[in-house]
């Protein structure tokens, strides 16, 4: 009996030990399952958070516009030569002889200035010249006499050298006096203000009695403004995409709002041969003959430049363009689904669409309706475009 009891106790003890060892195993399995489930929940939460951080966008692409055989650009007419006229001597305006609208020729008298100070200085300089010339004559006679007395030993060689040196000094004094007289005579000649070239007076900014300062500074500096209008200059900024089409001799046509129905022919004469970094344009000069004088400086004109070959441009929906402080931009989505803002140069506006002459390519993936808060590097989620969003 005792042996059976001991045997039963021994079996019960072993069973208890087995259960004691099984509990930790169960707990470990439960903990592992809990950790796995939490990890899955964390991944789902992270995915949901990332989805909230990305911006949903729809994409479109630029389309090829109709080819252009000419470009139309705004401009302002300028005289072939346009120059202010200043006084080269100070004084008072005694008379003026040309008013606005007066056609003048090169060298024609425009105004007369009174400069009494210059006149008196010239008289003084001429008197000083006469004095130095008299001193030169006396110095020459004295030097010659001393030179003749050297053989008789009546004078020392030092005295001869001193008189020869005095003669040279008097010669230099005469040259200086002549130069001063010439300077003042030129200043006196500037009392007559003349036209620098053939043209028309477009501004008169002086009147009789005005105090004139010599040069181009101070009050009353500019007396007149003259323009040469037999040929007009027109400067137009040609977009970079057209720059390879521009060459000297290319024909252009001008149309003016003030002269409806009339066209004026011009020719490209020169370009800056450089693209402006800010606007990505080529500065081009067009010369237009103006024998009748109908074209006036400062007038607004539309310039039609006839291209050597047609040029195609990309067209996008107006809603695809961001108009911000940095200028017009288009949001492009790169291979990493990130935003890249491209600065663009815009051309003609067709209403629902607008021409883009620089900044994007036909293969770029463009955000169809970008919000204003898009920035470079922002992650986006691409949504399929609806039928109404397709361009």
C-alpha positions in Angstrom: 0.0 0.0 0.0 2.8 2.3 1.0 4.6 1.6 -2.3 1.5 2.4 -4.3 0.9 5.6 -2.4 4.5 6.7 -3.0 4.3 5.8 -6.7 1.1 7.9 -7.1 2.7 10.9 -5.3 5.7 10.6 -7.6 3.5 10.6 -10.8 1.5 13.6 -9.4 4.8 15.5 -8.8 6.1 14.8 -12.3 2.7 16.0 -13.8 2.9 19.2 -11.8 6.4 19.9 -13.1 5.2 19.4 -16.7 2.5 22.0 -16.2 4.9 24.4 -14.6 7.2 24.1 -17.6 4.3 24.5 -20.1 3.1 27.9 -18.7 6.2 29.9 -19.7 6.0 28.4 -23.2 2.4 29.5 -23.5 3.3 32.9 -22.3 6.1 33.3 -24.8 3.8 32.2 -27.6 1.2 34.7 -26.5 3.8 37.5 -26.2 5.2 36.8 -29.7 1.7 36.9 -31.2 0.9 40.2 -29.4 4.2 41.8 -30.7 3.5 40.6 -34.2 0.0 42.0 -34.1 1.2 45.3 -32.7 3.9 45.5 -35.4 1.3 45.0 -38.1 -0.9 47.7 -36.5 2.2 50.1 -36.5 2.8 49.5 -40.1 -0.8 50.1 -41.0 -0.7 53.3 -38.9 2.5 54.5 -40.5 1.1 53.8 -44.0 -2.0 55.7 -43.1 0.1 58.6 -41.7 2.2 58.7 -44.9 -0.9 58.7 -47.0 -2.2 61.7 -45.1 1.2 63.5 -45.6 1.2 63.1 -49.4 -0.8 65.4 -51.7 -3.2 63.8 -54.1 -2.7 65.2 -57.6 -3.8 64.4 -61.1 -1.4 64.6 -64.0 -1.5 66.0 -67.5 1.1 66.8 -70.2 1.8 69.7 -72.4 0.5 69.6 -76.0 2.1 70.8 -79.2 0.6 74.1 -80.4 0.1 75.2 -83.9 3.3 76.2 -85.7 4.1 79.9 -85.9 5.6 81.6 -89.0 5.8 84.9 -87.2 5.9 86.3 -83.7 4.1 89.4 -82.4 5.8 91.4 -79.7 5.0 94.8 -78.1 7.5 97.6 -78.2 8.0 101.4 -78.1 9.4 103.4 -80.9 12.6 105.4 -80.4 14.4 107.9 -82.6 17.5 106.5 -84.3 19.5 109.1 -82.3 18.1 110.7 -79.2 20.3 113.1 -77.2 19.9 115.8 -74.5 21.7 119.1 -75.3 23.7 120.7 -72.5 25.6 123.9 -72.1 29.4 123.7 -72.0 29.7 127.2 -70.3 27.9 128.8 -67.4 25.9 132.0 -67.8 22.4 133.2 -68.6 20.2 132.4 -71.5 20.0 135.5 -73.7 17.9 134.0 -76.6 16.5 130.6 -77.7 15.8 129.9 -81.3 14.2 126.4 -81.5 11.0 125.2 -79.8 9.4 121.8 -79.6 8.6 120.4 -83.0 11.2 122.4 -84.8 13.2 120.6 -87.4 16.9 121.6 -87.2 20.1 120.7 -89.0 23.5 119.9 -87.6 25.2 123.0 -86.4 22.1 125.2 -86.4 21.9 127.7 -83.5 19.5 126.7 -80.8 20.3 129.2 -78.0 22.6 132.0 -77.0 24.2 132.2 -73.6 25.7 135.3 -72.0 28.8 134.6 -70.0 30.4 137.9 -68.9 32.9 136.1 -66.6 34.2 134.0 -69.5 34.4 137.2 -71.7 36.5 139.0 -69.1 38.7 136.1 -68.4 39.4 135.9 -72.1 40.3 139.6 -72.3 42.6 139.1 -69.3 44.2 136.0 -70.9 44.9 137.9 -74.1 46.5 140.7 -72.2 48.6 138.2 -70.3 49.7 136.7 -73.6 50.8 140.1 -74.9 52.8 140.6 -71.8 54.6 137.3 -72.0 55.3 137.9 -75.7 56.9 141.2 -74.8 59.0 139.6 -72.1 60.0 136.9 -74.6 61.3 139.6 -77.0 63.3 141.3 -74.3 64.7 138.0 -73.0 65.8 137.1 -76.6 67.6 140.4 -77.1 69.3 140.2 -73.7 70.4 136.6 -74.2 71.8 137.5 -77.6 73.8 140.5 -76.2 75.3 138.4 -73.4 76.2 135.7 -75.9 78.1 138.3 -78.0 80.0 139.6 -75.0 81.5 136.1 -74.1 84.5 136.4 -76.4 85.5 139.8 -74.8 85.3 138.3 -71.3 83.1 141.2 -70.3 80.5 138.9 -68.8 80.7 135.6 -66.9 79.5 132.4 -68.4 77.1 132.0 -65.6 75.3 135.2 -66.6 75.0 134.0 -70.1 73.5 130.7 -68.9 71.0 132.5 -66.7 69.8 134.7 -69.6 69.5 131.7 -71.9 67.5 129.9 -69.2 65.3 133.0 -68.8 64.7 133.0 -72.6 63.5 129.3 -72.4 61.2 130.2 -69.5 59.7 133.1 -71.4 59.0 130.8 -74.4 57.2 128.3 -72.1 55.2 131.2 -70.6 54.1 132.3 -74.0 52.9 128.7 -74.9 51.0 128.5 -71.6 49.4 131.9 -72.3 48.4 130.8 -75.8 46.8 127.6 -74.4 44.8 129.5 -71.9 43.6 131.9 -74.6 42.5 129.0 -76.7 40.7 127.4 -73.8 38.7 130.5 -73.1 38.0 131.1 -76.8 36.5 127.6 -76.9 34.4 128.3 -73.8 33.2 131.6 -75.4 32.3 129.6 -78.5 30.1 127.4 -76.4 28.0 130.4 -75.6 26.3 129.4 -78.9 24.4 126.2 -78.3 24.0 124.3 -81.6 22.3 121.1 -82.8 24.6 118.0 -82.7 22.8 116.4 -85.7 19.8 116.7 -88.0 16.6 116.1 -86.1 13.5 117.5 -84.4 13.4 119.2 -81.0 11.2 117.1 -78.7 11.8 119.0 -75.5 12.8 122.6 -74.5 13.7 122.9 -70.9 15.0 126.5 -70.7 13.9 130.1 -71.2 15.3 133.5 -71.4 17.1 134.6 -68.2 17.6 131.0 -66.9 20.9 130.5 -65.0 22.8 127.8 -66.8 25.4 125.5 -65.2 28.1 124.1 -67.4 27.9 120.3 -67.9 25.1 117.8 -67.2 24.6 118.4 -63.5 22.8 120.9 -61.3 19.6 122.9 -61.9 18.8 123.8 -65.5 21.3 121.3 -66.9 19.4 120.0 -69.9 18.5 122.7 -72.4 16.9 120.7 -75.2 16.3 117.2 -76.3 16.7 116.3 -80.0 15.7 113.2 -81.8 16.6 111.9 -85.3 13.4 110.4 -86.6 14.1 109.8 -90.3 14.8 106.2 -89.2 13.2 104.7 -86.1 14.7 102.1 -83.8 12.5 99.4 -82.2 13.9 97.1 -79.5 12.0 93.9 -78.9 12.8 91.0 -76.4 12.5 87.9 -78.5 11.8 84.7 -76.5 14.7 82.3 -76.3 12.9 79.6 -78.2 12.8 81.9 -81.3 16.3 83.1 -80.9 17.9 80.7 -83.4 15.4 82.1 -86.0 16.6 85.7 -85.6 19.3 87.0 -88.0 20.3 90.3 -89.5 18.2 91.2 -92.5 15.1 89.5 -91.2 11.9 91.3 -92.2 9.4 92.8 -89.7 6.1 94.7 -89.9 4.9 97.4 -87.5 1.3 98.2 -86.6 0.4 101.2 -84.5 -2.7 101.8 -82.4 -2.6 105.4 -83.4 -2.5 104.5 -87.2 -5.0 101.7 -87.6 -4.9 99.8 -90.9 -1.3 101.0 -91.8 1.8 98.9 -91.8 5.4 99.9 -91.8 8.2 97.7 -93.0 11.4 97.2 -91.0 14.5 95.1 -90.9 16.4 93.4 -88.1 19.8 95.2 -88.0 21.4 93.7 -84.9 20.9 91.6 -81.8 22.7 91.5 -78.4 24.0 88.0 -79.1 23.2 87.0 -75.5 20.2 85.7 -73.7 19.0 87.8 -70.8 19.1 85.6 -67.7 16.0 87.1 -66.0 13.6 87.0 -68.9 15.3 84.4 -71.2 14.9 86.7 -74.2 17.2 88.0 -77.0 17.3 91.8 -77.3 16.7 92.6 -81.0 16.9 95.9 -82.8 14.7 96.6 -85.8 15.2 99.7 -87.9 12.1 101.2 -89.7 12.5 104.0 -92.3 10.3 107.0 -91.5 10.7 109.5 -94.4 7.2 110.9 -93.9 7.6 111.5 -90.2 4.4 109.6 -89.3 6.2 107.4 -86.7 6.8 109.3 -83.5 9.2 108.5 -80.7 7.5 107.0 -77.7 4.6 105.5 -79.7 3.4 102.0 -78.8 3.7 99.5 -81.6 3.1 95.8 -82.2 6.0 94.2 -84.1 5.4 91.2 -86.3 8.7 89.4 -86.9 8.6 87.1 -89.9 10.5 83.9 -89.1 12.6 81.9 -91.6 10.9 78.6 -90.6 7.8 77.8 -88.6 8.3 77.2 -84.8 6.1 74.9 -82.6 5.5 75.6 -79.0 4.0 73.7 -76.0 0.5 74.6 -74.8 -0.8 73.9 -71.3 -4.1 74.5 -69.5 -4.2 77.9 -67.7 -5.0 76.1 -64.5 -1.7 74.3 -64.6 0.3 77.5 -64.1 1.2 78.8 -60.6 1.4 82.6 -60.6 3.6 83.4 -57.5 6.1 86.0 -56.4 8.9 84.1 -58.0 7.1 84.3 -61.4 5.1 81.8 -63.3 5.9 78.2 -62.4 4.6 74.7 -63.4 4.6 71.8 -60.9 6.2 68.7 -62.4 6.2 65.2 -60.8 9.5 63.3 -61.0 10.2 59.6 -60.9 10.1 59.6 -57.1 6.6 61.1 -57.0 8.0 64.3 -55.7 7.1 67.9 -56.8 9.7 69.9 -58.8 8.7 73.5 -59.5 9.9 74.7 -63.0 10.1 78.4 -63.8 8.6 78.9 -67.2 8.3 81.6 -69.8 4.8 82.2 -71.0 3.8 83.2 -74.6 0.4 83.9 -76.0 -2.8 83.5 -73.9 -5.5 81.6 -75.8 -8.1 81.7 -73.0 -8.4 78.2 -71.6 -4.8 77.4 -72.6 -1.6 79.3 -72.6 1.7 79.0 -74.6 4.9 78.0 -72.7 8.0 79.0 -74.6 10.6 77.8 -72.1 10.9 75.7 -68.9 9.2 72.4 -69.6 9.3 69.5 -72.1 6.5 67.5 -73.8 7.3 64.4 -71.7 7.1 66.2 -68.3 4.3 65.0 -66.0 2.5 68.2 -65.0 0.1 68.7 -62.1 -3.2 69.5 -63.6 -4.6 71.9 -60.9 -1.8 72.6 -58.5 -2.6 74.2 -55.1 -0.6 77.3 -54.1 1.1 75.5 -51.2 3.1 73.1 -53.3 6.8 73.2 -52.7 9.9 71.4 -54.1 10.3 67.9 -52.8 6.7 67.5 -51.6 5.6 63.8 -51.9 2.4 63.3 -53.9 -0.1 60.6 -54.6 -1.1 60.3 -58.3 -4.8 60.0 -58.9 -6.2 59.0 -62.3 -7.6 62.0 -64.2 -11.4 62.1 -64.8 -12.7 62.8 -68.3 -13.2 66.4 -67.4 -9.6 66.8 -66.3 -8.0 65.5 -69.4 -6.3 68.0 -71.7 
